[in-house]
Amino acid sequence: MPATPVCPTTASIVDTDDPVLGGLADIPSAPRELREVIAQIPDPRKARGIRHRIPAVVLLAATAVVAGACSFAAIAQWAHDCGRELLDTAGMADAQIPSKPTIRRILEQIDAHTFDLLVYEWMRLSFTTIDGRRIIACDGKTVRGAKDSDGNQPHLLAAMDHRTGAVIGQADVAAKTNEIPMLRELLGQFDLTDRVVTVDALHTQRGTIEHIVSRGGHVVMTVKKNQPALHKELAALPWSRIDGESAVDRSHGRRVRRTIKAAQVPAGVAGFPLIGQVVQIRRTRTVHGRKHVELVYLISDLDMAHAQPAEIAAWVRGHWGIENRVHYVRDVTYREDASRIRTGSGPRVMATLRNLALGMHRAAGHRNIAAACRHYQHCLQDAIKLVLTSGTPTLT
């Protein structure tokens, strides 16, 4: 067995003062450990000849992905680096350490939909609030390196908790459909009562807002010219006669003035029901002395008595966290778009393992995911402890 590395302190890669991560220590601990959840995955194999249990292999894969593994080969190499004794102690090895073909075969055979439901139900235990509200961002991502037998690339629609950046739900968008109807299936995993759902312009649809509100939820939608009648009617509102709030941002080497205005409009504007208010965000960017003006329109079923325009604008900015904190990290740190995993459930299962790793990293207080992966790659016991206890590793 290789010598277990001596782990340096993790304090250097944990940002306890981050306003987004602040308060994660207050999240109630899960009533079940992750290993209990993984143990519920059904085994599609015949009982005769089984040498490796599915829970042991999935836990091993999850731990390797926490340490930055991006492929089946990397998972197998990480397992052999750990050695038999360490994996036996953690309950992640059976008759022998699983090989790459064994890991690939098992992860490609398990029911990806059931795996998603089990993992994300457990992940939702970390659901947190912002100013008393629970806010969900929904957006899709294509796994560009993978293709099925018909040449279609997997496209996964995910839901993210705004505050923690943890993915708390995922649905597979089949080749013969698109994100719009699949959003309802994804949201079917949640109790939407008093939740706020933020979506991009693709999902600005009458049926979507009716579905979310009918289930007790609230919605914030961006309006673009894919809804031409609605966009034209919102742009024609008397914005010049409405007072707004302005703020100037000088970060990132540029000057940006944001002016937020809000108007309440009669229900059924441009055929859209249940609109409580319209928010206009005017962004004036000054770069090298040149001004660039951008207008964005938002609609919400919440009226001004229940949500201030500045809150709605902040929720929309938080919505793009799913791009920066989930999709970007999966693409850059985990090289998802370069992954050649294609067969069976492999692409979707690996995407779920990456989302699971991101959630556990952030719950442990890590802001820089790449640095966290490097730490756990060298500190095998910390990685195993993180997955098996589902909590923050002990700082040394």
LOMARBA-324354 format. One record per residue (C-alpha): x, z, y. Coordinates in Angstrom, 1 decimal. Layout:
<zagu c1="X" c3="Z" c2="Y"/>
...
***
This chain:
<zagu c1="0.0" c3="0.0" c2="0.0"/>
<zagu c1="1.4" c3="-0.9" c2="3.5"/>
<zagu c1="2.2" c3="2.0" c2="5.7"/>
<zagu c1="-0.7" c3="3.0" c2="8.0"/>
<zagu c1="0.3" c3="2.3" c2="11.6"/>
<zagu c1="0.7" c3="5.2" c2="13.9"/>
<zagu c1="-2.0" c3="4.7" c2="16.6"/>
<zagu c1="-1.4" c3="5.0" c2="20.3"/>
<zagu c1="-3.9" c3="6.6" c2="22.5"/>
<zagu c1="-7.0" c3="4.6" c2="23.2"/>
<zagu c1="-7.5" c3="6.0" c2="26.6"/>
<zagu c1="-5.7" c3="3.1" c2="28.2"/>
<zagu c1="-8.3" c3="0.6" c2="27.0"/>
<zagu c1="-11.4" c3="2.8" c2="27.7"/>
<zagu c1="-12.9" c3="2.7" c2="31.2"/>
<zagu c1="-14.9" c3="5.9" c2="31.5"/>
<zagu c1="-15.5" c3="5.3" c2="35.2"/>
<zagu c1="-17.2" c3="1.9" c2="34.7"/>
<zagu c1="-20.7" c3="2.1" c2="36.2"/>
<zagu c1="-22.1" c3="-0.1" c2="33.5"/>
<zagu c1="-20.5" c3="1.9" c2="30.7"/>
<zagu c1="-21.1" c3="5.3" c2="32.4"/>
<zagu c1="-23.7" c3="7.3" c2="30.6"/>
<zagu c1="-23.2" c3="5.8" c2="27.2"/>
<zagu c1="-22.2" c3="9.2" c2="25.9"/>
<zagu c1="-25.7" c3="10.3" c2="26.6"/>
<zagu c1="-27.2" c3="7.8" c2="24.1"/>
<zagu c1="-28.7" c3="9.8" c2="21.2"/>
<zagu c1="-26.8" c3="9.3" c2="18.0"/>
<zagu c1="-28.4" c3="7.1" c2="15.3"/>
<zagu c1="-30.4" c3="9.0" c2="12.7"/>
<zagu c1="-28.8" c3="6.7" c2="10.1"/>
<zagu c1="-25.3" c3="5.6" c2="9.6"/>
<zagu c1="-24.5" c3="1.9" c2="9.5"/>
<zagu c1="-23.5" c3="2.1" c2="5.9"/>
<zagu c1="-27.1" c3="3.2" c2="5.0"/>
<zagu c1="-28.5" c3="0.2" c2="6.9"/>
<zagu c1="-26.1" c3="-2.2" c2="5.2"/>
<zagu c1="-27.0" c3="-0.7" c2="1.8"/>
<zagu c1="-30.6" c3="-2.2" c2="2.2"/>
<zagu c1="-29.4" c3="-5.8" c2="2.2"/>
<zagu c1="-30.9" c3="-7.4" c2="-0.9"/>
<zagu c1="-28.5" c3="-8.8" c2="-3.5"/>
<zagu c1="-29.5" c3="-12.4" c2="-4.5"/>
<zagu c1="-27.0" c3="-12.5" c2="-7.4"/>
<zagu c1="-27.8" c3="-11.9" c2="-11.0"/>
<zagu c1="-26.7" c3="-8.4" c2="-12.1"/>
<zagu c1="-24.5" c3="-9.6" c2="-14.9"/>
<zagu c1="-20.9" c3="-10.0" c2="-13.9"/>
<zagu c1="-21.1" c3="-8.5" c2="-10.4"/>
<zagu c1="-17.7" c3="-7.0" c2="-9.5"/>
<zagu c1="-18.2" c3="-6.5" c2="-5.7"/>
<zagu c1="-21.2" c3="-4.8" c2="-4.2"/>
<zagu c1="-22.7" c3="-6.5" c2="-1.1"/>
<zagu c1="-22.7" c3="-3.3" c2="1.1"/>
<zagu c1="-18.9" c3="-2.8" c2="0.4"/>
<zagu c1="-18.0" c3="-6.4" c2="1.3"/>
<zagu c1="-20.3" c3="-6.5" c2="4.4"/>
<zagu c1="-18.8" c3="-3.1" c2="5.7"/>
<zagu c1="-15.3" c3="-4.5" c2="5.1"/>
<zagu c1="-16.2" c3="-7.6" c2="7.0"/>
<zagu c1="-17.7" c3="-5.7" c2="9.9"/>
<zagu c1="-14.6" c3="-3.5" c2="10.1"/>
<zagu c1="-12.3" c3="-6.5" c2="10.1"/>
<zagu c1="-14.3" c3="-8.2" c2="12.9"/>
<zagu c1="-14.1" c3="-5.0" c2="14.9"/>
<zagu c1="-10.3" c3="-5.5" c2="14.6"/>
<zagu c1="-10.7" c3="-9.1" c2="15.8"/>
<zagu c1="-11.0" c3="-11.1" c2="12.6"/>
<zagu c1="-12.5" c3="-14.5" c2="13.3"/>
<zagu c1="-12.6" c3="-16.1" c2="9.8"/>
<zagu c1="-13.1" c3="-15.3" c2="6.2"/>
<zagu c1="-9.3" c3="-15.7" c2="5.7"/>
<zagu c1="-8.7" c3="-13.2" c2="8.5"/>
<zagu c1="-11.1" c3="-10.7" c2="6.9"/>
<zagu c1="-9.4" c3="-11.0" c2="3.6"/>
<zagu c1="-5.9" c3="-10.6" c2="5.2"/>
<zagu c1="-7.1" c3="-7.5" c2="7.0"/>
<zagu c1="-8.4" c3="-6.0" c2="3.8"/>
<zagu c1="-5.1" c3="-6.6" c2="2.0"/>
<zagu c1="-3.3" c3="-5.0" c2="5.0"/>
<zagu c1="-5.4" c3="-1.9" c2="4.6"/>
<zagu c1="-4.6" c3="-1.6" c2="0.9"/>
<zagu c1="-6.5" c3="-0.3" c2="-2.0"/>
<zagu c1="-6.2" c3="3.4" c2="-1.3"/>
<zagu c1="-7.5" c3="3.2" c2="2.2"/>
<zagu c1="-10.4" c3="1.0" c2="1.3"/>
<zagu c1="-11.3" c3="3.1" c2="-1.8"/>
<zagu c1="-11.5" c3="6.2" c2="0.5"/>
<zagu c1="-13.8" c3="4.3" c2="2.8"/>
<zagu c1="-16.0" c3="3.0" c2="0.0"/>
<zagu c1="-15.1" c3="-0.6" c2="0.8"/>
<zagu c1="-13.4" c3="-1.6" c2="-2.5"/>
<zagu c1="-14.7" c3="-1.8" c2="-6.0"/>
<zagu c1="-12.7" c3="-3.0" c2="-9.0"/>
<zagu c1="-10.2" c3="-4.7" c2="-6.7"/>
<zagu c1="-9.9" c3="-5.8" c2="-3.1"/>
<zagu c1="-12.1" c3="-8.8" c2="-2.6"/>
<zagu c1="-10.4" c3="-12.1" c2="-2.2"/>
<zagu c1="-11.2" c3="-14.7" c2="0.5"/>
<zagu c1="-13.4" c3="-16.8" c2="-1.8"/>
<zagu c1="-15.3" c3="-13.7" c2="-2.8"/>
<zagu c1="-15.8" c3="-12.7" c2="0.8"/>
<zagu c1="-16.9" c3="-16.2" c2="1.7"/>
<zagu c1="-19.3" c3="-16.5" c2="-1.2"/>
<zagu c1="-21.0" c3="-13.2" c2="-0.6"/>
<zagu c1="-21.4" c3="-13.6" c2="3.2"/>
<zagu c1="-22.8" c3="-17.2" c2="2.7"/>
<zagu c1="-25.3" c3="-16.0" c2="0.1"/>
<zagu c1="-26.9" c3="-13.0" c2="1.8"/>
<zagu c1="-30.3" c3="-13.5" c2="3.5"/>
<zagu c1="-29.3" c3="-13.9" c2="7.1"/>
<zagu c1="-32.8" c3="-13.2" c2="8.5"/>
<zagu c1="-33.0" c3="-9.9" c2="6.7"/>
<zagu c1="-29.5" c3="-9.0" c2="7.7"/>
<zagu c1="-30.4" c3="-9.7" c2="11.3"/>
<zagu c1="-33.5" c3="-7.5" c2="11.2"/>
<zagu c1="-31.7" c3="-4.6" c2="9.6"/>
<zagu c1="-28.6" c3="-4.7" c2="12.0"/>
<zagu c1="-30.5" c3="-5.3" c2="15.2"/>
<zagu c1="-33.1" c3="-2.6" c2="14.4"/>
<zagu c1="-30.2" c3="-0.2" c2="14.1"/>
<zagu c1="-28.6" c3="-1.6" c2="17.3"/>
<zagu c1="-31.8" c3="-0.9" c2="19.2"/>
<zagu c1="-31.2" c3="2.8" c2="18.8"/>
<zagu c1="-28.7" c3="2.4" c2="21.7"/>
<zagu c1="-31.4" c3="0.9" c2="24.0"/>
<zagu c1="-30.9" c3="2.4" c2="27.5"/>
<zagu c1="-32.6" c3="2.3" c2="30.8"/>
<zagu c1="-31.8" c3="1.2" c2="34.4"/>
<zagu c1="-33.7" c3="3.2" c2="37.0"/>
<zagu c1="-36.1" c3="4.2" c2="34.3"/>
<zagu c1="-36.8" c3="0.7" c2="32.9"/>
<zagu c1="-35.5" c3="-0.9" c2="29.7"/>
<zagu c1="-34.5" c3="-4.5" c2="30.5"/>
<zagu c1="-33.9" c3="-7.3" c2="28.0"/>
<zagu c1="-32.1" c3="-10.5" c2="28.7"/>
<zagu c1="-32.8" c3="-13.5" c2="26.4"/>
<zagu c1="-30.6" c3="-16.6" c2="26.1"/>
<zagu c1="-29.5" c3="-19.1" c2="23.5"/>
<zagu c1="-26.0" c3="-20.2" c2="22.3"/>
<zagu c1="-24.9" c3="-23.0" c2="20.0"/>
<zagu c1="-22.2" c3="-22.3" c2="17.4"/>
<zagu c1="-20.4" c3="-25.6" c2="18.2"/>
<zagu c1="-17.9" c3="-25.5" c2="15.4"/>
<zagu c1="-20.4" c3="-25.3" c2="12.6"/>
<zagu c1="-22.8" c3="-27.9" c2="11.2"/>
<zagu c1="-25.3" c3="-27.9" c2="8.4"/>
<zagu c1="-25.6" c3="-30.7" c2="5.7"/>
<zagu c1="-27.6" c3="-32.8" c2="8.2"/>
<zagu c1="-25.0" c3="-32.5" c2="10.9"/>
<zagu c1="-27.1" c3="-30.0" c2="13.0"/>
<zagu c1="-25.2" c3="-27.2" c2="14.9"/>
<zagu c1="-26.7" c3="-23.7" c2="14.5"/>
<zagu c1="-28.4" c3="-22.5" c2="17.7"/>
<zagu c1="-29.1" c3="-18.7" c2="18.0"/>
<zagu c1="-31.4" c3="-17.1" c2="20.6"/>
<zagu c1="-30.2" c3="-13.6" c2="21.4"/>
<zagu c1="-31.6" c3="-10.6" c2="23.3"/>
<zagu c1="-29.3" c3="-8.2" c2="25.1"/>
<zagu c1="-29.8" c3="-4.8" c2="26.5"/>
<zagu c1="-28.9" c3="-5.1" c2="30.2"/>
<zagu c1="-27.1" c3="-1.9" c2="30.6"/>
<zagu c1="-24.9" c3="-1.6" c2="27.5"/>
<zagu c1="-24.4" c3="-5.3" c2="26.9"/>
<zagu c1="-25.3" c3="-4.8" c2="23.3"/>
<zagu c1="-27.2" c3="-7.6" c2="21.4"/>
<zagu c1="-30.4" c3="-6.0" c2="20.1"/>
<zagu c1="-32.1" c3="-9.0" c2="18.5"/>
<zagu c1="-31.4" c3="-12.6" c2="17.3"/>
<zagu c1="-33.4" c3="-15.5" c2="16.1"/>
<zagu c1="-32.3" c3="-18.8" c2="14.6"/>
<zagu c1="-33.6" c3="-21.8" c2="16.5"/>
<zagu c1="-34.1" c3="-24.4" c2="13.8"/>
<zagu c1="-33.2" c3="-28.1" c2="14.3"/>
<zagu c1="-36.9" c3="-29.1" c2="14.5"/>
<zagu c1="-37.9" c3="-26.7" c2="17.2"/>
<zagu c1="-36.4" c3="-25.3" c2="20.4"/>
<zagu c1="-35.9" c3="-22.0" c2="22.2"/>
<zagu c1="-39.4" c3="-21.9" c2="23.9"/>
<zagu c1="-41.5" c3="-21.1" c2="20.8"/>
<zagu c1="-38.7" c3="-19.1" c2="19.2"/>
<zagu c1="-38.6" c3="-16.7" c2="22.1"/>
<zagu c1="-42.0" c3="-15.2" c2="20.9"/>
<zagu c1="-40.6" c3="-14.7" c2="17.4"/>
<zagu c1="-37.5" c3="-13.0" c2="18.9"/>
<zagu c1="-39.6" c3="-10.7" c2="21.1"/>
<zagu c1="-41.8" c3="-9.9" c2="18.1"/>
<zagu c1="-39.0" c3="-7.6" c2="17.0"/>
<zagu c1="-39.6" c3="-5.3" c2="20.0"/>
<zagu c1="-42.2" c3="-3.0" c2="21.4"/>
<zagu c1="-42.5" c3="-4.7" c2="24.8"/>
<zagu c1="-44.6" c3="-1.9" c2="26.4"/>
<zagu c1="-43.2" c3="-1.4" c2="29.9"/>
<zagu c1="-40.1" c3="-3.5" c2="29.1"/>
<zagu c1="-38.8" c3="-6.1" c2="31.5"/>
<zagu c1="-37.7" c3="-9.4" c2="30.0"/>
<zagu c1="-35.5" c3="-11.7" c2="32.0"/>
<zagu c1="-35.2" c3="-15.4" c2="31.0"/>
<zagu c1="-33.6" c3="-18.5" c2="32.5"/>
<zagu c1="-35.5" c3="-21.5" c2="33.9"/>
<zagu c1="-36.0" c3="-23.1" c2="30.4"/>
<zagu c1="-38.5" c3="-20.3" c2="29.5"/>
<zagu c1="-40.4" c3="-20.4" c2="32.8"/>
<zagu c1="-43.6" c3="-21.4" c2="30.9"/>
<zagu c1="-47.2" c3="-20.3" c2="31.3"/>
<zagu c1="-47.6" c3="-19.4" c2="27.7"/>
<zagu c1="-44.4" c3="-17.2" c2="27.8"/>
<zagu c1="-45.5" c3="-15.1" c2="30.7"/>
<zagu c1="-49.0" c3="-14.6" c2="29.2"/>
<zagu c1="-47.5" c3="-13.6" c2="25.9"/>
<zagu c1="-45.2" c3="-11.0" c2="27.3"/>
<zagu c1="-47.7" c3="-9.5" c2="29.7"/>
<zagu c1="-50.4" c3="-9.4" c2="27.0"/>
<zagu c1="-48.1" c3="-7.2" c2="25.0"/>
<zagu c1="-47.6" c3="-4.7" c2="27.8"/>
<zagu c1="-44.3" c3="-6.1" c2="29.0"/>
<zagu c1="-43.1" c3="-7.5" c2="32.3"/>
<zagu c1="-41.1" c3="-10.6" c2="33.1"/>
<zagu c1="-38.7" c3="-12.1" c2="35.6"/>
<zagu c1="-38.3" c3="-15.8" c2="35.6"/>
<zagu c1="-36.1" c3="-18.3" c2="37.5"/>
<zagu c1="-38.0" c3="-21.3" c2="38.9"/>
<zagu c1="-36.2" c3="-24.6" c2="39.0"/>
<zagu c1="-37.3" c3="-28.2" c2="39.2"/>
<zagu c1="-38.2" c3="-28.4" c2="35.5"/>
<zagu c1="-41.4" c3="-27.0" c2="36.9"/>
<zagu c1="-41.8" c3="-29.4" c2="39.9"/>
<zagu c1="-45.3" c3="-28.4" c2="41.0"/>
<zagu c1="-44.5" c3="-24.6" c2="40.9"/>
<zagu c1="-41.1" c3="-25.1" c2="42.6"/>
<zagu c1="-42.6" c3="-27.3" c2="45.4"/>
<zagu c1="-45.4" c3="-24.7" c2="46.0"/>
<zagu c1="-42.9" c3="-21.8" c2="46.2"/>
<zagu c1="-40.6" c3="-23.7" c2="48.5"/>
<zagu c1="-43.6" c3="-24.4" c2="50.8"/>
<zagu c1="-44.3" c3="-20.7" c2="51.4"/>
<zagu c1="-43.8" c3="-19.5" c2="55.0"/>
<zagu c1="-40.3" c3="-18.0" c2="54.3"/>
<zagu c1="-39.2" c3="-18.4" c2="57.9"/>
<zagu c1="-41.9" c3="-15.9" c2="59.0"/>
<zagu c1="-40.9" c3="-13.3" c2="56.3"/>
<zagu c1="-38.4" c3="-10.7" c2="57.0"/>
<zagu c1="-35.6" c3="-10.3" c2="54.5"/>
<zagu c1="-32.7" c3="-8.1" c2="53.6"/>
<zagu c1="-29.1" c3="-9.4" c2="53.8"/>
<zagu c1="-25.8" c3="-8.2" c2="52.4"/>
<zagu c1="-22.3" c3="-9.7" c2="52.6"/>
<zagu c1="-20.0" c3="-9.8" c2="49.6"/>
<zagu c1="-16.3" c3="-10.6" c2="50.3"/>
<zagu c1="-14.9" c3="-10.2" c2="46.7"/>
<zagu c1="-13.2" c3="-12.9" c2="44.7"/>
<zagu c1="-11.6" c3="-14.4" c2="47.8"/>
<zagu c1="-14.8" c3="-15.8" c2="49.4"/>
<zagu c1="-17.6" c3="-14.6" c2="51.7"/>
<zagu c1="-21.1" c3="-14.7" c2="50.3"/>
<zagu c1="-24.2" c3="-13.7" c2="52.3"/>
<zagu c1="-27.3" c3="-13.0" c2="50.2"/>
<zagu c1="-30.6" c3="-12.8" c2="51.9"/>
<zagu c1="-33.6" c3="-11.6" c2="49.8"/>
<zagu c1="-37.2" c3="-12.2" c2="50.8"/>
<zagu c1="-40.4" c3="-11.6" c2="48.9"/>
<zagu c1="-44.0" c3="-12.8" c2="49.2"/>
<zagu c1="-47.1" c3="-11.9" c2="47.3"/>
<zagu c1="-49.1" c3="-14.9" c2="46.4"/>
<zagu c1="-52.6" c3="-15.5" c2="45.0"/>
<zagu c1="-52.9" c3="-15.4" c2="41.2"/>
<zagu c1="-52.7" c3="-18.8" c2="39.5"/>
<zagu c1="-50.2" c3="-20.4" c2="41.9"/>
<zagu c1="-49.5" c3="-23.9" c2="40.6"/>
<zagu c1="-51.5" c3="-23.0" c2="37.5"/>
<zagu c1="-49.2" c3="-20.1" c2="36.7"/>
<zagu c1="-51.1" c3="-16.9" c2="35.9"/>
<zagu c1="-50.2" c3="-13.3" c2="36.6"/>
<zagu c1="-47.6" c3="-13.8" c2="39.3"/>
<zagu c1="-47.3" c3="-10.5" c2="41.3"/>
<zagu c1="-44.6" c3="-11.6" c2="43.7"/>
<zagu c1="-42.2" c3="-14.4" c2="44.5"/>
<zagu c1="-38.6" c3="-13.7" c2="45.5"/>
<zagu c1="-36.4" c3="-16.1" c2="47.4"/>
<zagu c1="-32.6" c3="-15.5" c2="47.2"/>
<zagu c1="-30.6" c3="-17.5" c2="49.8"/>
<zagu c1="-26.9" c3="-17.5" c2="49.1"/>
<zagu c1="-24.6" c3="-18.7" c2="51.8"/>
<zagu c1="-21.0" c3="-19.1" c2="50.5"/>
<zagu c1="-18.2" c3="-19.6" c2="52.9"/>
<zagu c1="-15.1" c3="-21.0" c2="51.3"/>
<zagu c1="-12.2" c3="-22.3" c2="53.4"/>
<zagu c1="-14.4" c3="-22.4" c2="56.4"/>
<zagu c1="-17.1" c3="-24.5" c2="54.7"/>
<zagu c1="-20.6" c3="-23.2" c2="54.1"/>
<zagu c1="-22.6" c3="-23.9" c2="51.0"/>
<zagu c1="-26.3" c3="-22.8" c2="50.8"/>
<zagu c1="-28.2" c3="-22.3" c2="47.6"/>
<zagu c1="-31.8" c3="-21.3" c2="47.3"/>
<zagu c1="-33.2" c3="-19.6" c2="44.2"/>
<zagu c1="-36.8" c3="-18.7" c2="43.5"/>
<zagu c1="-37.9" c3="-16.0" c2="41.1"/>
<zagu c1="-41.3" c3="-15.0" c2="39.9"/>
<zagu c1="-42.5" c3="-11.7" c2="38.3"/>
<zagu c1="-45.8" c3="-10.2" c2="37.2"/>
<zagu c1="-44.7" c3="-7.0" c2="39.0"/>
<zagu c1="-45.9" c3="-6.7" c2="42.5"/>
<zagu c1="-44.0" c3="-5.1" c2="45.4"/>
<zagu c1="-45.6" c3="-1.7" c2="44.7"/>
<zagu c1="-44.0" c3="-1.6" c2="41.2"/>
<zagu c1="-40.7" c3="-3.5" c2="41.8"/>
<zagu c1="-38.8" c3="-4.0" c2="45.0"/>
<zagu c1="-37.3" c3="-7.5" c2="45.6"/>
<zagu c1="-33.8" c3="-6.2" c2="45.6"/>
<zagu c1="-34.5" c3="-4.7" c2="42.1"/>
<zagu c1="-35.7" c3="-8.1" c2="40.8"/>
<zagu c1="-32.6" c3="-9.8" c2="42.3"/>
<zagu c1="-30.4" c3="-7.2" c2="40.6"/>
<zagu c1="-32.1" c3="-7.8" c2="37.2"/>
<zagu c1="-31.5" c3="-11.6" c2="37.5"/>
<zagu c1="-27.8" c3="-10.9" c2="38.3"/>
<zagu c1="-27.7" c3="-8.6" c2="35.3"/>
<zagu c1="-29.3" c3="-11.3" c2="33.2"/>
<zagu c1="-26.2" c3="-13.5" c2="33.4"/>
<zagu c1="-24.3" c3="-10.6" c2="31.7"/>
<zagu c1="-25.4" c3="-12.2" c2="28.4"/>
<zagu c1="-23.2" c3="-15.2" c2="29.3"/>
<zagu c1="-20.2" c3="-13.1" c2="30.5"/>
<zagu c1="-20.4" c3="-10.1" c2="28.2"/>
<zagu c1="-21.6" c3="-11.7" c2="25.0"/>
<zagu c1="-21.3" c3="-15.5" c2="24.8"/>
<zagu c1="-18.0" c3="-15.6" c2="26.7"/>
<zagu c1="-16.4" c3="-12.9" c2="24.6"/>
<zagu c1="-17.6" c3="-14.5" c2="21.4"/>
<zagu c1="-16.1" c3="-17.8" c2="22.5"/>
<zagu c1="-12.8" c3="-16.6" c2="23.9"/>
<zagu c1="-12.0" c3="-13.4" c2="22.0"/>
<zagu c1="-13.5" c3="-14.3" c2="18.7"/>
<zagu c1="-13.1" c3="-18.1" c2="19.1"/>
<zagu c1="-16.6" c3="-18.7" c2="17.8"/>
<zagu c1="-16.8" c3="-22.3" c2="19.0"/>
<zagu c1="-13.6" c3="-23.1" c2="17.0"/>
<zagu c1="-14.9" c3="-21.5" c2="13.8"/>
<zagu c1="-15.3" c3="-24.0" c2="10.9"/>
<zagu c1="-17.6" c3="-21.7" c2="8.9"/>
<zagu c1="-20.4" c3="-24.0" c2="8.0"/>
<zagu c1="-22.0" c3="-23.3" c2="4.6"/>
<zagu c1="-25.1" c3="-21.3" c2="3.8"/>
<zagu c1="-25.8" c3="-18.2" c2="5.9"/>
<zagu c1="-22.1" c3="-18.0" c2="7.0"/>
<zagu c1="-22.4" c3="-19.1" c2="10.7"/>
<zagu c1="-25.3" c3="-16.8" c2="11.4"/>
<zagu c1="-24.0" c3="-13.8" c2="9.5"/>
<zagu c1="-20.6" c3="-14.1" c2="11.3"/>
<zagu c1="-22.4" c3="-14.3" c2="14.7"/>
<zagu c1="-24.3" c3="-11.1" c2="13.8"/>
<zagu c1="-21.0" c3="-9.4" c2="12.8"/>
<zagu c1="-19.5" c3="-10.4" c2="16.1"/>
<zagu c1="-22.5" c3="-9.0" c2="18.0"/>
<zagu c1="-22.3" c3="-5.8" c2="15.9"/>
<zagu c1="-18.6" c3="-5.4" c2="16.7"/>
<zagu c1="-19.3" c3="-5.9" c2="20.5"/>
<zagu c1="-22.0" c3="-3.3" c2="20.4"/>
<zagu c1="-19.8" c3="-0.8" c2="18.6"/>
<zagu c1="-16.9" c3="-1.5" c2="21.0"/>
<zagu c1="-19.0" c3="-0.9" c2="24.0"/>
<zagu c1="-20.7" c3="2.2" c2="22.5"/>
<zagu c1="-17.2" c3="3.6" c2="22.0"/>
<zagu c1="-16.4" c3="3.0" c2="25.7"/>
<zagu c1="-14.3" c3="-0.1" c2="25.5"/>
<zagu c1="-14.6" c3="-2.5" c2="28.4"/>
<zagu c1="-11.8" c3="-4.9" c2="27.5"/>
<zagu c1="-12.9" c3="-6.2" c2="24.1"/>
<zagu c1="-9.7" c3="-8.2" c2="23.5"/>
<zagu c1="-7.6" c3="-5.0" c2="24.1"/>
<zagu c1="-9.9" c3="-3.1" c2="21.8"/>
<zagu c1="-9.5" c3="-5.6" c2="19.0"/>
<zagu c1="-5.7" c3="-5.4" c2="19.3"/>
<zagu c1="-5.9" c3="-1.7" c2="19.1"/>
<zagu c1="-8.0" c3="-1.6" c2="16.0"/>
<zagu c1="-5.9" c3="-4.4" c2="14.4"/>
<zagu c1="-3.0" c3="-2.1" c2="14.4"/>
<zagu c1="-4.9" c3="1.2" c2="13.9"/>
<zagu c1="-6.6" c3="0.6" c2="10.6"/>
<zagu c1="-8.0" c3="4.1" c2="10.2"/>
<zagu c1="-9.5" c3="4.0" c2="13.7"/>
<zagu c1="-11.3" c3="0.8" c2="12.9"/>
<zagu c1="-12.7" c3="2.2" c2="9.6"/>
<zagu c1="-13.7" c3="5.4" c2="11.4"/>
<zagu c1="-15.5" c3="3.5" c2="14.1"/>
<zagu c1="-17.7" c3="1.6" c2="11.6"/>
<zagu c1="-18.3" c3="4.4" c2="9.2"/>
<zagu c1="-19.2" c3="7.0" c2="11.8"/>
<zagu c1="-20.7" c3="4.6" c2="14.3"/>
<zagu c1="-19.2" c3="6.6" c2="17.1"/>
<zagu c1="-16.1" c3="6.8" c2="19.3"/>
<zagu c1="-12.8" c3="7.2" c2="17.5"/>
<zagu c1="-11.0" c3="10.5" c2="18.2"/>
<zagu c1="-8.7" c3="10.0" c2="21.1"/>
<zagu c1="-5.2" c3="11.2" c2="20.4"/>
***
